[in-house]
Amino acid sequence: MNLNQNDKPLVLLNIDDLIFTSKISILAKQTGVKTRSITKADLDHLEDLVGISKLILVDLNASHLKPLEFIKNVQSFKTSRDVRIICFVSHIHHELKKEAENFGDITVFSRSQFVDELEGILKGIKE
């Protein structure tokens, strides 16, 4: 596996929705940021990926990689110290949002807030 990120900040995505992932990737490219969707195959070397990342975006409504378990796993890595984790969730899932906020040191947005803030978030990791 080649972890070379071509000197662009890397954003890892734990998001099921392919259309939403595509929109994020397009905006990231426009802001000079590289994205990579996490697959089950990546779980064997996830700590290495986290180590070269600046940001991890997690859809708490995803079923793909069990988002809360994924966050807990990532936060256990020594390589995660300088990585920002931002989650988003449907505005009707209040309990899921609270559960994620209990992990501490992550940001949780409603999906609409996330969409509104995304460009600024991506631009912010370049600085």
Secondary structure, 3 states (H helix, E strand, C coil): CCCCCCCCCEEEEECCCHHHHHHHHHHHHHCCCEEEECCHHHHHHHHHHHHCCCEEEEECCCCCCCHHHHHHHHHCCHHHCCCEEEEEECCCCHHHHHHHHCCCCCEEEEHHHHHHHHHHHHHHCCC
